[in-house]
Amino acid sequence: MKNTRSLELFEKACRLIPGGVNTSIRILDPPIVFTKARGSRIYDADGNEYIDYHAAFGPPILGHNNPEVNRRVMEIMSEVDLIGVGTAEIEIRAAELIVKHVPSIEKVLFCNSGSEATYHAVRLARAVTGRKKLIKFQGCYHGWHDYLLMNVISAPDKIGKKDPLSAGMLPEAVENTIVLDFNDLDGVERTVKTHRGEIAAIILEPIPHNIGCVLPKIDFLRGLREIADREDIVLIFDEVITGFRHHVGGYQKIVNVIPDLTTLGKAMANGYPLAAIGGRADLMDRFNTRPGGDVFFAGTYNAHPFCLAACIATIEQLEDGKVHEYIFRLGEMMRQGLSEMTEELGIKAYTTGFGSVFVTYFMEPPVENYTDLLRNDAKLFVEYRKKMIERGIFMLPLNLKRNHISAAHTEEDVKITLEKSREALVEIIKK
């Protein structure tokens, strides 16, 4: 596959941008510089075309450059831009839709990224409880801030220990975060008993998608709700990935487990930079956006009209359930095809996922927590993804990362992907 132009441009990028990319996990080897995205396709500087399943970690649920979303954004551009004081009418319309659909959200505030949303959720939980400690789960990612940036894809020798992801993190912040195993309710009970009266919040991805797809035990989620109620702990669902991608009401709507606070992002605006925190009115009213509130909340670009227009247009296309029905069907078609293929080829693999998300681990089940995923053949996982890229199928070549199907993908896309998967796997087997 030709990549001469990408290499030239990337060399220039590296002279201007540290490492040539603006997010650490965007690094590719060999580098690719992209120039266009539309529907289910992305295109690079050398004219190569890819069926895209990375999908920017999940935002474009309707596909890249969805015409209706873009039309609505252009429409609002002719009416209003960033005023930055008071309330824009479009903020009310977007808030109404989110409150209508997400069960836990009685009031909502908009920000710009999932990291901001989880940061605000943690600060709010500490304010309302007067406590410092947090519980998070190994393998779950909740953003770049010191409170939660730890223990995601950890090395085996880091399991059961603190594994901060960055230099410069405050030791006090790391120390106040307790890391437990996902799906282990007994472990949560023991920790809460040991630290009774000290834990402000339990935060989790209801499906840990940052390590592919680890499905929760429903009794685990229900048990967390019971513990939080009993111990006056704030339960936070980080639905930045699951929200809107799995249901217009989030994964909480599917399992009927209602957190106190919910963070949202990614698919809520089909790729425009928008996130939100919402939840119980008595908690949300502690923010100082309401006179008398004592928890600080601000941001120059919060509730930007362009992004809210994209949000409204996206949610309106999701409301009748037809998009989810369609992408869930394609997701099942993909998972079934990959499962049958690896079994036929005699490859030790486990294809799993939920709805429009799919991932093939090179290991045998079960997968109930991050520790189980240490059995995954990381080298084979990445090699397979690179072989797929060579064949025009873009799956992020990074261990454990998930794939996404959008409403712009077709059955033909899935069939092509399965054909290319067979070619890639056969090549790997022969080698």
NUZAZA-450324 format. One record per residue (C-alpha): residue number from 1; x, y, z. Coordinates in steps of 0.05 Angstrom, whole numbers, plus 32768, in hexadecimal, padded with zeros to 4 digits. Example, Ala and Ser with C-alpha at 12.3 -4.5 7.8 and 13.67 -1.06 7.14 Angstrom:
! NUZAZA-450324
+-----+------+------+------+
|   k |    x |    y |    z |
+-----+------+------+------+
|   1 | 80F6 | 7FA6 | 809C |
|   2 | 8111 | 7FEB | 808F |
+-----+------+------+------+
! end
This chain:
! NUZAZA-450324
+-----+------+------+------+
|   k |    x |    y |    z |
+-----+------+------+------+
|   1 | 8000 | 8000 | 8000 |
|   2 | 801D | 8043 | 7FEA |
|   3 | 802D | 8073 | 8023 |
|   4 | 8061 | 80A3 | 8006 |
|   5 | 8038 | 80E2 | 8010 |
|   6 | 8023 | 80CE | 8057 |
|   7 | 806C | 80C5 | 806A |
|   8 | 807E | 8109 | 804D |
|   9 | 8046 | 812C | 8072 |
|  10 | 8053 | 8107 | 80B3 |
|  11 | 809C | 811C | 80B2 |
|  12 | 8084 | 8164 | 80AE |
|  13 | 8051 | 8157 | 80E6 |
|  14 | 8089 | 813E | 8113 |
|  15 | 80AF | 817F | 810A |
|  16 | 8073 | 81A6 | 8123 |
|  17 | 804C | 8177 | 8151 |
|  18 | 806D | 814B | 8186 |
|  19 | 806C | 8106 | 8168 |
|  20 | 8042 | 811F | 812E |
|  21 | 7FFF | 810F | 814F |
|  22 | 7FD2 | 8133 | 8181 |
|  23 | 7FBE | 80F7 | 81A9 |
|  24 | 7FEF | 80C2 | 81C0 |
|  25 | 7FC6 | 8086 | 81A9 |
|  26 | 7FC1 | 80A2 | 8162 |
|  27 | 8008 | 808B | 8153 |
|  28 | 800B | 805C | 8117 |
|  29 | 8045 | 8033 | 80FC |
|  30 | 804D | 8040 | 80C2 |
|  31 | 802E | 8085 | 80C9 |
|  32 | 7FEF | 8098 | 80A1 |
|  33 | 7FD8 | 80DE | 8093 |
|  34 | 7F8D | 80E1 | 8086 |
|  35 | 7F6C | 8113 | 8057 |
|  36 | 7F22 | 8101 | 8052 |
|  37 | 7EEB | 80DB | 8076 |
|  38 | 7EA5 | 80CC | 805D |
|  39 | 7E72 | 8098 | 8071 |
|  40 | 7E96 | 8057 | 8082 |
|  41 | 7ED6 | 806C | 805F |
|  42 | 7F15 | 8092 | 806F |
|  43 | 7F4B | 80A6 | 803D |
|  44 | 7F95 | 80B5 | 8044 |
|  45 | 7FC5 | 80E5 | 8022 |
|  46 | 7FDB | 80B0 | 7FF0 |
|  47 | 7F93 | 80A4 | 7FD9 |
|  48 | 7F8A | 8062 | 7FFE |
|  49 | 7F43 | 8053 | 8014 |
|  50 | 7F30 | 802D | 8053 |
|  51 | 7EF0 | 8012 | 8071 |
|  52 | 7EF5 | 8032 | 80B6 |
|  53 | 7EE5 | 800B | 80F5 |
|  54 | 7F10 | 8033 | 8123 |
|  55 | 7EE0 | 806E | 811B |
|  56 | 7F08 | 809D | 8146 |
|  57 | 7EFB | 8070 | 8183 |
|  58 | 7EB1 | 8071 | 8175 |
|  59 | 7E91 | 80B6 | 816A |
|  60 | 7E76 | 80B2 | 8122 |
|  61 | 7E3D | 8082 | 8130 |
|  62 | 7E19 | 809B | 80F2 |
|  63 | 7E59 | 8099 | 80C8 |
|  64 | 7E8C | 80CE | 80B7 |
|  65 | 7E71 | 8110 | 809F |
|  66 | 7E28 | 80FD | 80A6 |
|  67 | 7E02 | 812B | 8076 |
|  68 | 7DC9 | 813C | 80A5 |
|  69 | 7DF7 | 814A | 80E0 |
|  70 | 7E22 | 8177 | 80B5 |
|  71 | 7DE5 | 819A | 8098 |
|  72 | 7DCC | 81AA | 80DE |
|  73 | 7E10 | 81C4 | 80F3 |
|  74 | 7E14 | 81F1 | 80B5 |
|  75 | 7DCD | 8209 | 80C4 |
|  76 | 7DDF | 821F | 810A |
|  77 | 7E1F | 8240 | 80F0 |
|  78 | 7DF4 | 8271 | 80CA |
|  79 | 7DCE | 8283 | 8109 |
|  80 | 7DFD | 8285 | 8145 |
|  81 | 7E45 | 8276 | 8158 |
|  82 | 7E66 | 8278 | 819D |
|  83 | 7E48 | 82AF | 81C8 |
|  84 | 7E63 | 8295 | 820A |
|  85 | 7E32 | 82B6 | 8239 |
|  86 | 7DEB | 82A7 | 824E |
|  87 | 7DC6 | 826D | 822D |
|  88 | 7DBF | 825C | 81E4 |
|  89 | 7D7B | 823E | 81D0 |
|  90 | 7D9E | 8202 | 81B1 |
|  91 | 7DBA | 81EF | 81F6 |
|  92 | 7D73 | 81E5 | 820F |
|  93 | 7D5F | 81BA | 81D4 |
|  94 | 7D9C | 818D | 81DB |
|  95 | 7D93 | 8187 | 8227 |
|  96 | 7D4A | 8173 | 821D |
|  97 | 7D5D | 8139 | 81F0 |
|  98 | 7D91 | 811E | 8220 |
|  99 | 7D63 | 8124 | 825D |
| 100 | 7D2C | 8103 | 8235 |
| 101 | 7D54 | 80C6 | 8222 |
| 102 | 7D8A | 80B7 | 8257 |
| 103 | 7D68 | 809A | 8296 |
| 104 | 7D99 | 80B5 | 82CA |
| 105 | 7D9B | 80FC | 82AF |
| 106 | 7D6C | 812F | 82CE |
| 107 | 7D9A | 8169 | 82BF |
| 108 | 7DD6 | 816E | 8290 |
| 109 | 7E13 | 819A | 8283 |
| 110 | 7E3B | 819A | 8243 |
| 111 | 7E87 | 819B | 823C |
| 112 | 7EB8 | 8188 | 8205 |
| 113 | 7ED7 | 8144 | 8214 |
| 114 | 7ECA | 8105 | 823C |
| 115 | 7F07 | 8115 | 8268 |
| 116 | 7EE8 | 8157 | 827C |
| 117 | 7EA6 | 8134 | 828C |
| 118 | 7EC5 | 8100 | 82B9 |
| 119 | 7EF0 | 8134 | 82DB |
| 120 | 7EB1 | 815C | 82EC |
| 121 | 7E8E | 811C | 8303 |
| 122 | 7EC6 | 810B | 8334 |
| 123 | 7ECA | 8152 | 834F |
| 124 | 7E7E | 8153 | 8359 |
| 125 | 7E7E | 8110 | 837C |
| 126 | 7EB4 | 8126 | 83AC |
| 127 | 7E8E | 8167 | 83BA |
| 128 | 7E4C | 8146 | 83CA |
| 129 | 7E69 | 810E | 83F5 |
| 130 | 7EA2 | 8133 | 8416 |
| 131 | 7ECE | 80F6 | 8407 |
| 132 | 7F0E | 80EE | 83E0 |
| 133 | 7F15 | 80A6 | 83C7 |
| 134 | 7EFE | 808A | 8385 |
| 135 | 7EF4 | 8044 | 836B |
| 136 | 7F04 | 8035 | 8322 |
| 137 | 7F0F | 7FF3 | 82FE |
| 138 | 7F4B | 7FD6 | 82DC |
| 139 | 7F45 | 7FDF | 8290 |
| 140 | 7F15 | 8019 | 8293 |
| 141 | 7F2C | 805C | 8277 |
| 142 | 7F0C | 809D | 828E |
| 143 | 7F38 | 80D3 | 8271 |
| 144 | 7F7A | 80F7 | 827A |
| 145 | 7F74 | 8116 | 82C0 |
| 146 | 7F9C | 80FE | 82FC |
| 147 | 7F61 | 80E3 | 8322 |
| 148 | 7F53 | 80AA | 82F1 |
| 149 | 7F8D | 80A4 | 82C0 |
| 150 | 7FA6 | 8061 | 82D8 |
| 151 | 7F9F | 8016 | 82CF |
| 152 | 7F83 | 800F | 8289 |
| 153 | 7FAD | 7FE1 | 825D |
| 154 | 7FDE | 7FCE | 8294 |
| 155 | 801A | 7F9F | 8290 |
| 156 | 8010 | 7F5D | 82B6 |
| 157 | 803F | 7F73 | 82EE |
| 158 | 8014 | 7FB2 | 82FA |
| 159 | 7FD3 | 7F8C | 8308 |
| 160 | 7FBE | 7F99 | 834F |
| 161 | 7FEC | 7FD5 | 8354 |
| 162 | 7FE6 | 801F | 8342 |
| 163 | 7FF6 | 8029 | 82F8 |
| 164 | 7FF4 | 8074 | 82E8 |
| 165 | 7FF8 | 8083 | 829E |
| 166 | 801F | 80C4 | 82A0 |
| 167 | 805B | 80E5 | 82C0 |
| 168 | 8048 | 8122 | 82E8 |
| 169 | 800A | 8105 | 8309 |
| 170 | 8000 | 8119 | 8351 |
| 171 | 800D | 80DF | 8380 |
| 172 | 7FD4 | 80F6 | 83AD |
| 173 | 7FA3 | 80F0 | 8373 |
| 174 | 7FBB | 80AB | 8360 |
| 175 | 7FBA | 8094 | 83A9 |
| 176 | 7F71 | 80A7 | 83B1 |
| 177 | 7F5A | 807C | 8377 |
| 178 | 7F4E | 8032 | 8386 |
| 179 | 7F53 | 8002 | 834B |
| 180 | 7F29 | 7FC3 | 834C |
| 181 | 7F19 | 7F8A | 831C |
| 182 | 7EDC | 7F93 | 82EF |
| 183 | 7EA2 | 7F63 | 82FB |
| 184 | 7EBC | 7F54 | 8342 |
| 185 | 7E85 | 7F6B | 8370 |
| 186 | 7EA3 | 7F49 | 83AD |
| 187 | 7EE2 | 7F72 | 83A2 |
| 188 | 7EB9 | 7FB1 | 83A3 |
| 189 | 7E95 | 7F9B | 83E3 |
| 190 | 7ED8 | 7F8D | 8406 |
| 191 | 7EF4 | 7FD0 | 83F1 |
| 192 | 7EB8 | 7FF8 | 8407 |
| 193 | 7EB9 | 7FD5 | 844A |
| 194 | 7F04 | 7FE4 | 8452 |
| 195 | 7EFA | 802D | 843F |
| 196 | 7EB4 | 8039 | 845B |
| 197 | 7EA2 | 8083 | 8459 |
| 198 | 7EDE | 8095 | 842E |
| 199 | 7EC7 | 8085 | 83E7 |
| 200 | 7EA7 | 80BE | 83BF |
| 201 | 7E99 | 809A | 837E |
| 202 | 7E9A | 805A | 8357 |
| 203 | 7EA8 | 8068 | 830E |
| 204 | 7EA7 | 8035 | 82D5 |
| 205 | 7E9B | 802B | 828C |
| 206 | 7E5D | 7FFE | 828F |
| 207 | 7E7F | 7FD8 | 8256 |
| 208 | 7ECB | 7FE1 | 8259 |
| 209 | 7ED4 | 7FF2 | 820F |
| 210 | 7F19 | 800F | 8217 |
| 211 | 7F32 | 7FC8 | 821B |
| 212 | 7F05 | 7FAF | 81E2 |
| 213 | 7EC4 | 7F94 | 81FF |
| 214 | 7EBF | 7F75 | 8244 |
| 215 | 7E75 | 7F6A | 8251 |
| 216 | 7E5D | 7F78 | 8298 |
| 217 | 7E37 | 7F46 | 82C3 |
| 218 | 7DF4 | 7F66 | 82CE |
| 219 | 7DF7 | 7F53 | 8318 |
| 220 | 7E39 | 7F78 | 831C |
| 221 | 7E19 | 7FB9 | 8303 |
| 222 | 7DDC | 7FAF | 8330 |
| 223 | 7E09 | 7FA0 | 836B |
| 224 | 7E30 | 7FE1 | 8360 |
| 225 | 7DEE | 8007 | 8362 |
| 226 | 7DDB | 7FE5 | 83A4 |
| 227 | 7E1F | 7FF3 | 83C3 |
| 228 | 7E1D | 803C | 83AE |
| 229 | 7DD8 | 8045 | 83CB |
| 230 | 7DEA | 8022 | 840C |
| 231 | 7E2C | 8048 | 8416 |
| 232 | 7E18 | 808C | 83FA |
| 233 | 7E4B | 8086 | 83C2 |
| 234 | 7E40 | 80AA | 8380 |
| 235 | 7E3B | 8077 | 8347 |
| 236 | 7E56 | 8092 | 8305 |
| 237 | 7E4B | 8070 | 82C2 |
| 238 | 7E7F | 8088 | 8290 |
| 239 | 7E54 | 807F | 8251 |
| 240 | 7E82 | 80A8 | 8225 |
| 241 | 7E88 | 806B | 81F8 |
| 242 | 7E48 | 8043 | 8206 |
| 243 | 7E19 | 807F | 8208 |
| 244 | 7DF3 | 8088 | 81C7 |
| 245 | 7E1D | 8051 | 81A5 |
| 246 | 7DF7 | 8019 | 81C7 |
| 247 | 7DB5 | 803D | 81D4 |
| 248 | 7D9C | 8084 | 81D1 |
| 249 | 7D93 | 807D | 821C |
| 250 | 7DD7 | 805F | 8228 |
| 251 | 7DE9 | 8019 | 8241 |
| 252 | 7DC6 | 802A | 8282 |
| 253 | 7D84 | 8029 | 825C |
| 254 | 7D93 | 7FE3 | 8242 |
| 255 | 7DA5 | 7FC5 | 8286 |
| 256 | 7D76 | 7FF1 | 82B0 |
| 257 | 7DAD | 8003 | 82E2 |
| 258 | 7DAA | 804E | 82EF |
| 259 | 7DE8 | 8072 | 8307 |
| 260 | 7DE9 | 80B4 | 832D |
| 261 | 7E14 | 80D7 | 82F9 |
| 262 | 7E21 | 80C7 | 82B0 |
| 263 | 7E58 | 80E1 | 8282 |
| 264 | 7E4C | 80E3 | 8237 |
| 265 | 7E73 | 80F3 | 81F8 |
| 266 | 7E8B | 80D5 | 81B6 |
| 267 | 7E4C | 80BC | 8191 |
| 268 | 7E1F | 80F3 | 81AE |
| 269 | 7E34 | 8123 | 8177 |
| 270 | 7E4D | 80F4 | 8140 |
| 271 | 7E95 | 810D | 8146 |
| 272 | 7E8C | 8156 | 8158 |
| 273 | 7EB0 | 8167 | 8199 |
| 274 | 7E7B | 8162 | 81CF |
| 275 | 7E73 | 8140 | 8212 |
| 276 | 7E44 | 8145 | 824D |
| 277 | 7E3B | 8135 | 8296 |
| 278 | 7DF5 | 8129 | 82B0 |
| 279 | 7DD0 | 8109 | 82E9 |
| 280 | 7DA4 | 8113 | 8325 |
| 281 | 7D8B | 815A | 832B |
| 282 | 7DA1 | 8161 | 8374 |
| 283 | 7DE8 | 814F | 8361 |
| 284 | 7DEB | 8179 | 8321 |
| 285 | 7DD0 | 81B6 | 8346 |
| 286 | 7E11 | 81B8 | 836E |
| 287 | 7E35 | 81D3 | 8331 |
| 288 | 7E3F | 821E | 8334 |
| 289 | 7E1C | 8228 | 82F1 |
| 290 | 7DE0 | 822E | 8321 |
| 291 | 7DE4 | 8268 | 8352 |
| 292 | 7DF7 | 824C | 8395 |
| 293 | 7E1C | 8210 | 8378 |
| 294 | 7E61 | 8203 | 8393 |
| 295 | 7E80 | 81D4 | 8360 |
| 296 | 7EA4 | 81FA | 8329 |
| 297 | 7E8F | 81EE | 82E0 |
| 298 | 7EA6 | 8218 | 82A6 |
| 299 | 7EC4 | 8216 | 8260 |
| 300 | 7EC9 | 8247 | 8227 |
| 301 | 7EB0 | 8215 | 81F4 |
| 302 | 7E7D | 81F1 | 821F |
| 303 | 7E3B | 81E4 | 81FA |
| 304 | 7E56 | 81FF | 81B8 |
| 305 | 7E1B | 8209 | 8189 |
| 306 | 7E3C | 81E4 | 814F |
| 307 | 7E47 | 81A6 | 8179 |
| 308 | 7E02 | 81A9 | 8198 |
| 309 | 7DE3 | 81AC | 8152 |
| 310 | 7E0A | 816D | 8142 |
| 311 | 7DF2 | 814D | 8183 |
| 312 | 7DA9 | 815C | 8175 |
| 313 | 7DAE | 8143 | 812D |
| 314 | 7DD0 | 8104 | 8144 |
| 315 | 7D9F | 80F4 | 817C |
| 316 | 7D63 | 8101 | 814E |
| 317 | 7D7E | 80CC | 811E |
| 318 | 7D86 | 809B | 8157 |
| 319 | 7D43 | 80A5 | 8179 |
| 320 | 7D18 | 8073 | 8153 |
| 321 | 7D4A | 803A | 815E |
| 322 | 7D53 | 8029 | 8115 |
| 323 | 7D9C | 803D | 8114 |
| 324 | 7DAC | 8011 | 814F |
| 325 | 7D85 | 7FD7 | 8133 |
| 326 | 7DAD | 7FDD | 80F2 |
| 327 | 7DF2 | 7FE4 | 8110 |
| 328 | 7DE4 | 7FAD | 8143 |
| 329 | 7DD2 | 7F7F | 810A |
| 330 | 7E13 | 7F8E | 80E5 |
| 331 | 7E39 | 7F86 | 8126 |
| 332 | 7E1C | 7F41 | 8130 |
| 333 | 7E2B | 7F2F | 80E8 |
| 334 | 7E73 | 7F44 | 80F1 |
| 335 | 7E7D | 7F20 | 8134 |
| 336 | 7E5D | 7EE0 | 811A |
| 337 | 7E87 | 7EE1 | 80DA |
| 338 | 7EC8 | 7EEC | 8100 |
| 339 | 7EB8 | 7EB6 | 8133 |
| 340 | 7EA8 | 7E82 | 80FD |
| 341 | 7EE6 | 7E96 | 80D6 |
| 342 | 7F18 | 7E8F | 810F |
| 343 | 7EF9 | 7E4D | 8124 |
| 344 | 7EFE | 7E32 | 80DD |
| 345 | 7F46 | 7E49 | 80D7 |
| 346 | 7F58 | 7E29 | 811A |
| 347 | 7F6D | 7E6B | 8139 |
| 348 | 7F66 | 7E74 | 8184 |
| 349 | 7F3A | 7EB2 | 8185 |
| 350 | 7EFD | 7ECF | 81A7 |
| 351 | 7ED2 | 7F02 | 8182 |
| 352 | 7EA4 | 7F2A | 81AF |
| 353 | 7E83 | 7F6E | 81B4 |
| 354 | 7E41 | 7F90 | 81BE |
| 355 | 7E13 | 7FAF | 818B |
| 356 | 7E3E | 7FD3 | 8158 |
| 357 | 7E80 | 7FC6 | 817D |
| 358 | 7EAA | 7F89 | 816C |
| 359 | 7EEF | 7F6F | 817E |
| 360 | 7F16 | 7F2F | 8172 |
| 361 | 7F44 | 7F1B | 81AB |
| 362 | 7F77 | 7EE5 | 819B |
| 363 | 7F69 | 7EBA | 81D8 |
| 364 | 7F33 | 7E8D | 81F3 |
| 365 | 7EFA | 7EA6 | 821E |
| 366 | 7EE4 | 7EB7 | 8252 |
| 367 | 7EEF | 7F02 | 8255 |
| 368 | 7ED3 | 7F20 | 8295 |
| 369 | 7F08 | 7F52 | 82A8 |
| 370 | 7F4B | 7F70 | 8292 |
| 371 | 7F74 | 7F38 | 82B1 |
| 372 | 7F52 | 7F06 | 8282 |
| 373 | 7F6B | 7F30 | 8247 |
| 374 | 7FB4 | 7F24 | 825A |
| 375 | 7FAB | 7EE2 | 8236 |
| 376 | 7F9F | 7F07 | 81F4 |
| 377 | 7FD6 | 7F00 | 81C1 |
| 378 | 7FE7 | 7F4A | 81BB |
| 379 | 801A | 7F40 | 8183 |
| 380 | 7FE8 | 7F1A | 8158 |
| 381 | 7FB1 | 7F4C | 8168 |
| 382 | 7FDB | 7F86 | 814D |
| 383 | 7FF6 | 7F5E | 8112 |
| 384 | 7FB0 | 7F4C | 80FC |
| 385 | 7F9A | 7F95 | 80FF |
| 386 | 7FD7 | 7FAA | 80D6 |
| 387 | 7FC8 | 7F76 | 80A1 |
| 388 | 7F80 | 7F90 | 809E |
| 389 | 7F99 | 7FD8 | 8093 |
| 390 | 7FC4 | 7FBF | 8059 |
| 391 | 7F84 | 7FA3 | 803B |
| 392 | 7F5C | 7FE4 | 8042 |
| 393 | 7F39 | 7FD4 | 8084 |
| 394 | 7F4B | 8004 | 80BB |
| 395 | 7F4C | 7FE5 | 8100 |
| 396 | 7F78 | 8009 | 8133 |
| 397 | 7FB8 | 7FDF | 813A |
| 398 | 7FBB | 7FE6 | 8185 |
| 399 | 7FB1 | 7FAD | 81B6 |
| 400 | 7F6A | 7FA1 | 81D1 |
| 401 | 7F4A | 7FDB | 81AC |
| 402 | 7F03 | 7FD3 | 8193 |
| 403 | 7EE3 | 7FDE | 814E |
| 404 | 7EA3 | 8004 | 813E |
| 405 | 7E6D | 7FFD | 810A |
| 406 | 7E46 | 803B | 80F4 |
| 407 | 7E05 | 8046 | 80D0 |
| 408 | 7E2D | 8056 | 8092 |
| 409 | 7E4A | 800F | 808F |
| 410 | 7E27 | 7FDC | 8063 |
| 411 | 7E20 | 7F91 | 8060 |
| 412 | 7E50 | 7F94 | 8025 |
| 413 | 7E83 | 7FB7 | 8052 |
| 414 | 7E7D | 7F7F | 8084 |
| 415 | 7E84 | 7F4A | 804E |
| 416 | 7EC2 | 7F6C | 8032 |
| 417 | 7EDF | 7F71 | 8079 |
| 418 | 7ED4 | 7F27 | 8085 |
| 419 | 7EF5 | 7F15 | 8043 |
| 420 | 7F31 | 7F40 | 8054 |
| 421 | 7F34 | 7F23 | 809A |
| 422 | 7F39 | 7EDD | 807D |
| 423 | 7F71 | 7EF3 | 804F |
| 424 | 7F97 | 7F14 | 8089 |
| 425 | 7F8F | 7ED9 | 80B8 |
| 426 | 7FA3 | 7EA6 | 8083 |
| 427 | 7FE1 | 7ECF | 8074 |
| 428 | 7FF3 | 7ED2 | 80BE |
| 429 | 7FE8 | 7E87 | 80C6 |
| 430 | 8014 | 7E76 | 808A |
| 431 | 804C | 7EA3 | 80A5 |
+-----+------+------+------+
! end
